[in-house]
Amino acid sequence: MKLRTYQIATRQRDQMVEVTDSVREAIRESEVQDGYAIVYCPHTTAGIAINENADPDVVRDVLRRLDEIYPWEHPKDRHAEGNTAAHMKAIQTGTSQMILIQDGKPILGTWQGVYFCEFDGPRTRRFYVKTMKG
């Protein structure tokens, strides 16, 4: 069992940064052959998602649709920081994803990638990858 910490600098208010290679690196360095990895984000305005990584239009579409559902400015939002939309988007994506490991590699679908989802950037953030046998 091993915990890896990664730091990431986002450049936009809403951004999905693919971190699949970091997850693969954490798994490789952990030497876990069969088990699972948990990718976790400790921020209330960011999240972790698994989605398509082949077509960049998917990321653009996801961010656009989240903006439609949770607009940045809403007349009834009362949160003093003014970033209620970021909190809502983070709740939607979730703080973590569990990925199965087999033969020392993550089990991901052909088109899947792991994303750090920034909703209140730009910021310097961190995420964790914990690998476990089992």
C-alpha positions in Angstrom: 0.0 0.0 0.0 1.4 3.3 -1.0 0.1 6.9 -1.1 1.4 9.3 -3.8 0.7 13.0 -3.8 0.6 15.0 -7.0 0.5 18.8 -7.4 -1.3 20.3 -10.4 -1.5 23.9 -11.6 -4.7 24.7 -13.4 -4.9 27.6 -15.8 -8.6 28.2 -16.3 -11.7 28.5 -14.1 -13.2 25.3 -15.5 -10.7 22.8 -16.8 -10.4 19.0 -17.0 -6.8 17.9 -16.9 -6.0 14.4 -17.8 -3.9 12.7 -15.1 -4.0 9.1 -16.4 -0.2 9.0 -16.8 0.2 10.0 -13.1 -2.2 7.2 -12.0 -0.2 4.7 -14.1 3.0 6.0 -12.6 1.7 5.6 -9.0 0.5 2.1 -9.8 3.8 1.1 -11.4 5.9 2.6 -8.5 3.6 0.8 -5.9 4.4 -2.5 -7.4 0.8 -3.6 -6.7 0.0 -6.3 -9.3 -3.6 -7.1 -8.4 -5.7 -4.7 -6.3 -7.1 -1.2 -6.7 -6.1 2.5 -6.8 -8.2 5.3 -5.4 -7.7 8.7 -6.9 -8.8 11.4 -4.5 -9.2 15.1 -4.6 -9.2 17.0 -1.2 -10.8 20.2 -2.6 -14.5 21.3 -2.4 -14.4 23.0 -5.8 -12.7 20.3 -7.8 -13.2 16.6 -8.5 -12.0 13.4 -10.1 -13.7 11.9 -13.1 -13.2 9.0 -15.6 -14.3 9.8 -19.1 -13.3 9.7 -22.7 -9.8 10.8 -23.5 -9.7 10.3 -27.3 -11.8 13.2 -28.5 -11.1 16.6 -26.9 -14.6 17.7 -27.9 -16.0 15.5 -25.1 -14.2 17.5 -22.4 -15.4 20.8 -24.0 -18.9 19.5 -24.2 -18.9 18.3 -20.6 -17.6 21.6 -19.3 -20.2 23.5 -21.4 -23.1 21.4 -20.2 -22.0 21.7 -16.6 -22.0 25.5 -17.1 -25.5 25.3 -18.5 -26.7 23.3 -15.4 -24.7 25.3 -12.9 -24.2 28.8 -14.2 -21.4 30.8 -12.5 -23.8 33.6 -11.7 -27.2 32.8 -10.3 -29.5 35.4 -8.7 -30.4 33.1 -5.7 -26.9 32.0 -4.7 -26.0 33.2 -1.3 -22.5 31.7 -0.8 -20.2 34.7 0.1 -17.3 33.6 -2.0 -19.5 33.6 -5.1 -18.4 30.2 -6.3 -21.5 28.1 -5.6 -21.4 26.8 -9.2 -17.9 25.4 -8.5 -19.2 23.6 -5.4 -22.1 22.1 -7.4 -19.9 20.9 -10.2 -17.6 19.3 -7.7 -20.5 17.5 -6.1 -21.6 16.3 -9.5 -18.2 14.8 -10.4 -17.3 13.5 -7.0 -14.1 13.6 -5.0 -12.7 10.2 -6.0 -12.6 7.3 -8.4 -11.6 3.7 -7.7 -9.7 1.9 -10.5 -9.0 -1.8 -10.5 -5.4 -3.0 -11.0 -4.6 -6.2 -12.8 -1.1 -7.3 -13.8 0.3 -4.0 -12.5 -1.8 -1.9 -14.8 -5.1 0.1 -14.3 -8.1 -1.5 -15.9 -9.5 1.3 -18.0 -11.7 1.1 -21.1 -10.2 1.7 -24.6 -11.3 5.4 -24.6 -11.2 6.1 -20.8 -8.9 8.5 -19.1 -8.7 9.9 -15.5 -9.3 13.6 -15.1 -8.7 16.2 -12.4 -11.7 18.5 -12.8 -11.0 22.2 -11.8 -14.1 24.3 -11.3 -12.7 27.3 -9.4 -9.3 28.0 -11.0 -6.8 28.9 -11.9 -5.2 27.4 -8.8 -2.5 25.1 -7.5 -4.1 21.9 -6.4 -3.2 18.5 -5.3 -4.6 15.0 -5.7 -3.7 11.6 -4.2 -3.4 8.1 -5.5 -3.5 5.3 -3.0 -2.8 1.8 -4.2 -3.8 -1.4 -2.3 -3.5 -5.1 -2.8 -6.5 -7.2 -2.8 
